[in-house]
Amino acid sequence: MARERPATNWDEVPVIMDIPYAARLIGINVDVLTRKCQKGEFPAHKIFRRWRINKEEMINFINSK
């Protein structure tokens, strides 16, 4: 199975993404990011029982750290 090509700039990143995609972007484990979302430590929204992450909120979060 071919690996997905990583995004090389923010223009290639979708506006809304799931946790596995966001975890690959920032280089952490999916389970760790899921726990951070559940605890409110990472900006995410639960939509129909699934976590979704907004690109702009993620960029703002990263820049604030």
ROSE-4610 file (N, C-alpha, C; in Angstrom, 1 decimal, always signed):
// ROSE-4610
residu = [M/M/M/A/A/A/R/R/R/E/E/E/R/R/R/P/P/P/A/A/A/T/T/T/N/N/N/W/W/W/D/D/D/E/E/E/V/V/V/P/P/P/V/V/V/I/I/I/M/M/M/D/D/D/I/I/I/P/P/P/Y/Y/Y/A/A/A/A/A/A/R/R/R/L/L/L/I/I/I/G/G/G/I/I/I/N/N/N/V/V/V/D/D/D/V/V/V/L/L/L/T/T/T/R/R/R/K/K/K/C/C/C/Q/Q/Q/K/K/K/G/G/G/E/E/E/F/F/F/P/P/P/A/A/A/H/H/H/K/K/K/I/I/I/F/F/F/R/R/R/R/R/R/W/W/W/R/R/R/I/I/I/N/N/N/K/K/K/E/E/E/E/E/E/M/M/M/I/I/I/N/N/N/F/F/F/I/I/I/N/N/N/S/S/S/K/K/K]
num = [1/1/1/2/2/2/3/3/3/4/4/4/5/5/5/6/6/6/7/7/7/8/8/8/9/9/9/10/10/10/11/11/11/12/12/12/13/13/13/14/14/14/15/15/15/16/16/16/17/17/17/18/18/18/19/19/19/20/20/20/21/21/21/22/22/22/23/23/23/24/24/24/25/25/25/26/26/26/27/27/27/28/28/28/29/29/29/30/30/30/31/31/31/32/32/32/33/33/33/34/34/34/35/35/35/36/36/36/37/37/37/38/38/38/39/39/39/40/40/40/41/41/41/42/42/42/43/43/43/44/44/44/45/45/45/46/46/46/47/47/47/48/48/48/49/49/49/50/50/50/51/51/51/52/52/52/53/53/53/54/54/54/55/55/55/56/56/56/57/57/57/58/58/58/59/59/59/60/60/60/61/61/61/62/62/62/63/63/63/64/64/64/65/65/65]
x = [+0.8/+0.0/+0.9/+0.6/+1.4/+1.1/+2.2/+2.0/+1.5/+0.7/+0.1/+1.2/+1.3/+2.3/+2.0/+3.0/+2.7/+2.5/+1.7/+1.5/+2.7/+3.1/+4.3/+4.0/+2.7/+2.4/+0.9/+0.5/-0.9/-1.9/-1.6/-2.6/-3.1/-2.2/-2.6/-3.4/-3.5/-4.2/-5.7/-6.6/-8.0/-8.5/-9.6/-10.1/-10.6/-11.2/-11.6/-10.9/-10.4/-9.7/-10.0/-9.7/-10.0/-8.7/-8.8/-7.7/-6.5/-6.6/-5.4/-4.6/-5.3/-4.7/-3.9/-4.6/-4.0/-2.8/-2.9/-1.8/-0.6/-0.8/+0.3/+1.0/+0.2/+0.7/+1.6/+1.2/+2.0/+2.9/+2.9/+3.8/+3.6/+2.4/+2.1/+1.2/+1.1/+0.3/-1.2/-2.0/-3.4/-4.1/-3.7/-4.4/-4.1/-2.8/-2.5/-3.3/-3.4/-4.2/-5.7/-6.2/-7.6/-7.8/-6.9/-7.0/-7.0/-6.1/-6.0/-7.2/-7.9/-9.1/-10.2/-10.3/-11.3/-11.2/-9.9/-9.7/-9.8/-10.0/-10.0/-8.7/-7.6/-6.3/-5.8/-6.6/-6.4/-7.7/-7.7/-9.0/-9.6/-10.7/-11.4/-12.9/-13.7/-15.2/-15.7/-16.6/-17.2/-18.5/-18.5/-19.6/-20.0/-21.3/-21.8/-20.9/-20.5/-19.7/-18.2/-17.8/-16.4/-15.8/-14.5/-13.7/-13.3/-13.5/-13.0/-12.2/-11.2/-10.3/-10.3/-10.5/-10.5/-9.0/-8.7/-7.3/-6.9/-7.7/-7.3/-7.2/-8.1/-7.9/-6.6/-6.3/-5.0/-3.8/-3.8/-2.7/-2.6/-3.7/-3.6/-3.1/-3.5/-3.1/-1.6/-1.1/+0.3/+1.1/+0.7/+1.4/+1.4/+0.4/+0.3/+1.2/+1.8/+2.6/+4.1]
y = [-1.2/+0.0/+1.2/+2.2/+3.4/+4.3/+5.0/+6.0/+7.3/+7.9/+9.2/+10.3/+11.1/+12.1/+13.2/+13.5/+14.5/+15.9/+16.7/+18.1/+18.9/+19.7/+20.5/+21.9/+22.3/+23.7/+23.7/+24.7/+24.7/+24.8/+25.3/+25.3/+23.9/+22.9/+21.5/+20.8/+21.4/+20.8/+21.1/+20.1/+20.4/+21.3/+22.0/+23.0/+22.2/+21.1/+20.2/+18.9/+18.4/+17.1/+16.2/+14.9/+14.0/+13.9/+13.1/+13.0/+12.3/+11.2/+10.6/+11.5/+12.3/+13.2/+14.3/+14.9/+15.9/+15.4/+14.2/+13.5/+13.4/+13.0/+12.8/+14.2/+15.2/+16.6/+17.1/+16.8/+17.4/+16.3/+15.1/+14.1/+13.5/+13.3/+12.6/+11.4/+10.5/+9.4/+9.7/+9.0/+9.2/+9.1/+8.1/+8.0/+9.1/+9.7/+10.8/+12.0/+12.3/+13.4/+13.2/+12.1/+11.8/+12.2/+11.7/+12.1/+13.6/+14.3/+15.7/+16.4/+15.9/+16.5/+16.2/+15.0/+14.7/+15.6/+15.9/+16.7/+18.2/+18.6/+20.0/+20.6/+19.9/+20.4/+20.7/+20.3/+20.5/+20.9/+22.0/+22.4/+21.4/+20.9/+19.9/+20.0/+19.5/+19.5/+18.1/+17.7/+16.4/+16.6/+16.0/+16.1/+14.6/+14.3/+13.0/+11.9/+12.1/+11.1/+11.0/+11.9/+11.8/+13.2/+13.1/+14.3/+14.9/+16.2/+17.0/+18.2/+18.5/+19.6/+20.6/+21.9/+23.0/+23.4/+23.6/+23.9/+25.3/+26.3/+27.6/+27.5/+26.8/+26.6/+25.9/+24.9/+24.1/+25.0/+25.8/+26.8/+27.7/+28.3/+29.3/+28.6/+27.4/+26.6/+26.4/+25.9/+25.7/+27.0/+28.1/+29.3/+29.9/+29.5/+30.0/+29.3/+28.2/+27.3/+27.7]
z = [+0.0/+0.0/+0.0/-0.9/-1.0/+0.2/+0.6/+1.7/+1.1/+1.9/+1.5/+1.5/+0.5/+0.5/+1.5/+2.4/+3.4/+2.8/+3.4/+3.0/+3.1/+2.2/+2.2/+2.5/+2.5/+2.9/+3.3/+4.0/+4.6/+3.5/+2.3/+1.3/+0.8/+1.1/+0.7/+1.8/+2.9/+4.0/+3.9/+4.1/+4.0/+5.1/+4.9/+5.9/+7.2/+7.0/+8.1/+7.9/+9.0/+8.9/+10.1/+10.0/+11.1/+11.9/+13.0/+13.9/+13.3/+12.6/+12.0/+11.1/+10.3/+9.4/+10.2/+11.2/+12.0/+12.8/+13.3/+14.0/+13.1/+11.9/+10.9/+10.7/+10.5/+10.3/+11.4/+12.6/+13.7/+14.4/+13.9/+14.2/+15.6/+16.0/+17.3/+17.0/+18.0/+17.9/+17.9/+17.2/+17.0/+18.4/+19.2/+20.5/+21.4/+21.4/+22.2/+21.8/+20.5/+20.0/+20.4/+20.3/+20.6/+22.1/+23.0/+24.4/+24.6/+23.9/+24.1/+23.6/+22.6/+22.1/+23.1/+23.7/+24.7/+26.0/+26.3/+27.5/+27.3/+26.0/+25.7/+25.6/+25.5/+25.4/+23.9/+23.0/+21.6/+20.9/+20.0/+19.5/+18.5/+18.9/+18.0/+18.4/+17.4/+17.6/+17.3/+18.1/+17.9/+17.0/+15.9/+14.9/+14.6/+15.0/+14.7/+15.3/+16.6/+17.3/+16.8/+15.9/+15.4/+15.6/+15.9/+16.1/+14.8/+14.7/+13.5/+13.9/+13.1/+13.5/+12.4/+12.7/+11.8/+11.6/+10.3/+10.0/+10.6/+10.5/+11.1/+12.6/+13.3/+14.7/+15.1/+14.3/+14.5/+14.3/+13.3/+13.0/+14.2/+14.6/+15.7/+17.0/+17.2/+18.4/+18.3/+17.2/+17.0/+17.2/+16.6/+16.7/+18.1/+19.0/+20.3/+21.3/+20.9/+21.8/+21.6]
